[in-house]
Amino acid sequence: MKFLVHTYGCQMNVRDSEAVEAMLLAAGHTKASGEDDAELVIVNSCTVRQKAEEKAVGKTGNLCAAGKLTGLMGCAVKRLGEDVFKRLPKLDFAVGPRAIGLIPKIIADGRYPRLELGDDMMSQALASHVEGGVQAFVTVLVGCDNRCSYCIVPDVRGHEYSRPAREVVAEVRALVENGVKEVCLLGQSVLRYGVRNPAWFDSDPPSAGGYREAFPRLLEALAAIPGLKRIRFTSAHPKGCTDELMRAYREFPQVCRHLHLPVQSGSDRILEDMGRHYTRAEYLAAVAKLRGFDPEFALTTDVIVGYPGETEADFEATRSLMQEAGFDNSFVFKYSPRPGTRSAAKPDDVPKAEKERRDQVLLADQEARGLARNSRLVGTVREVMVEGPSKRNKARFSGRDSGNRIVVWDVSPDSPPLRTGEMVKLRIIDAHAQILIAENLV
């Protein structure tokens, strides 16, 4: 059967979609070239914001109306439960995020409609990959126990679970043997790896560097894999920015100098109401620790505007924190109440127009800040992993430096051919807010 998977939402969803593709290929199905060619289409949904859920459900409805065998997977399924078939009466099957390992069996059985919300993805699905790339996502932590007031993720992805380190190391080793050069370790709050359940066992070798914390110890084990050029991880929490993590950054050159560290607000009052478990000062202390050993360390973040009760003073506190932290990039979201969360019980009292204004102010600030941060890199030499021709200009090549900054450069026709995954050193000659322009070192 020819299949296609559409993905909405975060990198965890991208990884889940890849796992489903790999399992379907292993079961003998083939990937379609497009919707017209597909006999089966699966939509991987997001429910973090109402708009994201509506897009995924709307897309699924259109596919159902077209008469294709249609499945919906992911977080929106877990939130909607049985109601998913009220919203989509022609839907063939729906699978929650922890039951995606059942999809090949569902298709083989051919019994529709069918709903699966269970916990059947921990083994095969987590380790399934589509071969052929040089970069790979690797899930190390599933679920979340942080219970932020606005967030529905703990309800739809379940309790926090850290995969045993031996599984992760074996998976990454196999990926590298198949040509992968860079891995990105995924978790809703990845620095909590090994906190809730033991991720290491007595039979595992002790840490050569004396690391006691589970996540830095995992980085140490992965850095020892020959051929693995880069290790990234996301998303983080300032409580996880410990001295041992800083030591891992210093000691292992494979660990990239970039961290996505969501702040959400710069107001202590709002942070407390959100249940973020840090203050403005504690967040900025984590930033100072990261930048203390590398001023060029790249930091990106998530911010919410228009949270219930957010005053102009609260907003300005967020704006000033962002400037003080000097983020390389920021993702700004307008608050959207999610059913069942604590904040949903509060009045959504910031007008839509004011949310939009605050959103635009922060985006404009970030554009200027990103340009200023990148401009300081002009004249420096960066090591860049080749990703291929630039999407906007096929005459140029594109890649990323250790700080996850996009770098583009011209390649002359008589230059040796570049391979995806190759590491090249380039001199930065110009900067934009989100892109660096480089030239070959001649």
N, C-alpha and C positions, 0 to 999 in steps of 0.2 A: 504494500500500500504506500502511495506517495503522501508524505506528510509535510506540514509547515507549522512552525511555532512562532507566534507573535508575542513579544515581551514588553510589558509595561513595568515601570518602577525601578528599583535599586539594583545594585550589583549582585545582591543575593539572588534576586530574581533572574538576572542574566545567567548566573551560575546554575540555578535550578533548571532553566530552559536548556542549557547545554547538556546537563545530566539526562534530561528527558530525550533530547535528540540522540545522545550516545546510546541510551538503552533501546530506543526504537530501531536505530541502525543495527545494533547487535541482535535484535529480534528478527532481522531480515527485511525491514521496511526501508524505503529510500526517501531521501529528502527531495521535495518538489522544488522546481525553479521559481514558482510563484503561486499565488492563490488560484489562478485559472487552472494550473496543472495539478493542484493538490486534491486528493480524495479525502484527506483528514486535515483539519486545522485546529490547533490548540492555542488558546489565548492564555498567557500567564499574567495574572492580574495583580494590581496593587490596591491597597485600601488605606494607605497612610493619610491621604487627603481625599476628600469627596470627589474632586474633579478627576483624579487619577482613576478612582473606581468607576466613575461614570464612563470614562473613555474606554476602559477595558470591557465593561458590560455592554456598552453600545456597540463596540466592534463585534463582540460575540453575537449579539442580536442580529446584526447584518449578515454574519456568516450563516447563522441558523436559517434566516429567511432565504438564503441562496441555495438551501437544500444540501449543504455539505455535511459530512460527519463532523460534528463540532464538539470540542471539549473546552472546559474552562478550568484552569488550575490556579493555585496561589492563594494569597491572603484574603481576597474578596470572597472566595468560596468559604473559607473558614468563618468569616464574619457573617455571611448570609445564611449559611447552613441550608436547611430544607427550602428556605425562601428563595434560593437561587432558581428553582424551577418555576416559582411564581413569576419571577422577573423574566425568565427565559424558558417559556413552556416547551419550546422545540429543541432545547439543549439535550445532547446525548449523554454526556457525563460531566461530573464536576469533582475535582480532587483538591483537597487542602494541601498546604505546603509541606506537611510532614508525611503525606501519603503518595508523593509523586512516584515512588518506586513501584506502585501498582499499575501505572498507566499501560505498560505493555500487556499485562494480564487482562486488563479491562478490554483492550482492543481485541485480544485473542479470544476472549469469551464471547464478545459481541452481544452482551445483554444490556440494553438501554431502556429507559434512562437509569443512571447509576450515580450515587453520591458516596464518596469515600473521604472521611475526615480523620482517619486514624494516624498511626505513628510508624509507618512502614517505609521509611526512606533512609534510615541511619547507616545502612551498610552499602548495598550496591549503588544506590542513587548518589550518595555523597562522593563516591570514588569514580564515578563514570565520567569520562571525558571524550570529546570529539578530537581525534588526532589531526595533526597537521600544523598547529600554530606554534609560535615561539613564546607566547604569553599565556598564562593560565590562571584562573581563579581557583583557589582551594579553600573550601569551607573548613574552619577549625572550631568554630563555636556556633551552635544553633540556639535560637531563642533568646530571650532577654528577661531578666528579673528586676530591671531598674525601676519600672513602673512610674515613668514620668507622667504627669497629670494629663497631658495632651495626646499621649501616644497609645495607639491600639496594637502595636507590635507584640507585646507580651500575650495579648488575647489570641492573636491569630498565628503566631509562630511558637507559642508555648514557652515552657520553662527553659532556662539556660542549661545547655549541655555541651561540655568540652570533649572533643574526640580524643581518644588516646593518642599520645604523641607518636607511638610506633606506627599507627595507621597513617598519620599525616606525613611522617618522614618517608614511609614506604611509597605513598602516593606521589610525593614530590620527586623522589628518586626515579620512579617509573616515568614520570613526565619528562624529566631531564634526559633520560635514556631515549625518549622519543622526540627529542629536539627542542624542548621548552628551555628557554633561557631566563625567563622572568616569571615569578609567581606572585600573586597578590592574595594574602591570607585574609579571609572574610569572617566577620562576626558582627553582630549588632553592636556589641561593645567589646571589641576583640582583645583589649588589654586585660579583660577579666578571664581570659583563657586559664583554665585549671583552678579557678577560685571555688566554684560550686561543687564540682566533682573532680576527683583526682585524675589528672591527665597523664601522670607518670606512675610507674609501678616499680616494685622492688627489683624486678629483673632488668630494668633499664640501667644503662651505665651511668655512673655519677657524672655530674657536669665537670668537664675539664677545666673550665674557668671559675669554678666555685659558685655558679649561679644557683640561687635558691628559689627564685620566683619562676613560675611555670612558663610564662610567655618568653622572657629573655632566654630561658633555657631551650625553648623550642627554636628560637632564632639561632642559637649556637649550633644546634643539631643540624638545621637546614643549611647554615653557612658552610658546614663541613662537606656538603655534597659536591663532588667535582662537576664542573660544567654549569652550575647554577650561578648566573651572573648578577641577578638582582632579586631582592625580596622586598615587597611592599606589604602593607596591611592597612585595613580600614574596617570599621570606624573606631575612634578612640574616645576616651574620657580622661579628663585631667587627673583624676585620682590614680590612673595607671601610669602617669609620667614619673616613674620612680627613678632612684639613682641607678638601679640595676638596668633599667631600660636605657638610660643615658649611656651606661657603660657598653651596652650591646651596640648602640649606634657608633660609638667610638671604635670598638674593637673589630667589628665585622663590616668591611667595606661593601659587602653585598647588600646590606640593609640600607635602603634608599633614604635620603635626607628629605623626606616629605611625610607629613602627618595630617590626616583629616581629623580635626578636633572640634566637633560641634560645640558651639557656645550657647546658642538659642536666644540669650538675652544678656545685656550688660548691667541690668538692674538687679541688685540683691533681693529686692522685694519680689520681683517676678521670678527670679531663679528659685527662691524658696517655695513660692506657690507652685511652680512647675515640678518641684521635687527633684531638682538636678544634683543636690548634695555637694555643691561647692559654692563659694562666693566669687564675686568679681575678682577680689584680690588673689584667691587661690588659683583661679583660671590664669590670670596674668603671670603668676609665679611659675606655672607650668610652661607658659610661653617663654619666659625669661630663661628657664632651664634649658629648653630646646635650642634657643638662639644663642645661649651662652657659650656653647662649644662650636657653633657654626652660625655666624650672622646671616649666611645665605640660606639657612634651613627654611624650606618652603612649608608654609602653614595654610591650610584651607579650612573653611568652617561652614556650618549651617546656622541660619538665624531665622527666627519667627517674628514677624511684625503683626501687631493687632491682637495679641493674646488678651483674653478677658481682663479688663481693668488696666490695661497698659496706658499710662498717661503720656503726655508729651515729655515729661521729665524722664520717665522710664525709657522712652524711645531715644532721647538724647544720650542717656547713659549707655545704651547699646551702641549708638553711633560713635561715642568717644572711646569705648572699649575697642571697637573694631580698628579705629585709627591707632590706638596705642599698641595693639597687638600687631599691626602691620600685616594683615592677611594678604597672601599672594592671590587668593581668589575666595569668593564667598558665594554661597547659594542661599538666596533670600526667599522665604516662603510666607505667604499671607495665611494667617491662622485660619484653620478650618476645623470646626468641632467634629469629633468622631464619636459615634454612639458607644456608650458604656464607659467612656473615660471620665476621670474626675472633673476635668475642665469643661466637659460638655454640660455639666449641671450648672455652670455659671452663665450669666447673660453674655452673649456674644455682642458686646456693647461698643466696640470700635467700628464706626461706620465703614462700609466697603470703600468709599472714596478715600477715606483717611488711611486705610490699609494700603491702598494703591499708591498714595502719595509717599508714605513711609518706605514702601518697597522701592520706589523709583529713586528716592533720596539715597538709600543705601547702595543701590546699584551704581548710581553716578559716583558716589564716594569710592566704590571699589574700582571703577574704571580708572579713576585718577590714581588711586593707590597702587593698582596693579601695574600701571605704566611706570610709576616712580620706582617700584621695586625692580621691575625688569630692566629699566634704563641703567641701573647700577651695574648690571651684568655686561653691558656693552664693553668689548675689549677683552673679556675673560675667555678662557678656553673651557669648553664643556665636553664631557664624555656623553655621547648620545647613542641610544639604541635605535637602529634603523627599523622603522615600522612599514616603510614602503612609500610609493608616490603620494604626494600631498593630495588631499581630497579636493581642494579648490584649484590647484594648478598642477597638472600631471607632469609638467616640466621640472618640478621641484620634488625633492624628497622630504620626508617628514619623520620625526622621531621624538623621543623625550629624554630629558636629562634626569639625573638622580632625583631632582626636586619635582618631577612629574610635569615640568614645563614643556610645552610644545615647541619644538625647534624645526624650522624649515630652511632648506638651503638648495642652491642650484648645483647641478652636477653636469660637468661638461661631457659631450658625447664621447671624448677619447679617454675619459676616466675609467678605471677598472669597475666592473659591475658591482653594485651593492646588493648584499643579501639581507633579507629580513632577519632581524636578530643580531646582526653584526654590530659591534661597538666601534664608533668612530669619534675622533676628536675634532671639534669644530670651534672656530673663533666667532663670537657673537659680534655682529656689525650693526644691528639695529634692533629696536624693541618696540613692541606694541603691548597693550594691556594684558593680553593673554597669549601672545605668540612672540617668540624670539627669532630673528633672522640671522643666519650664520653663513660662514664661508669655509671652504675646506682649508686646512693648514697646508700651505705649499712651501 
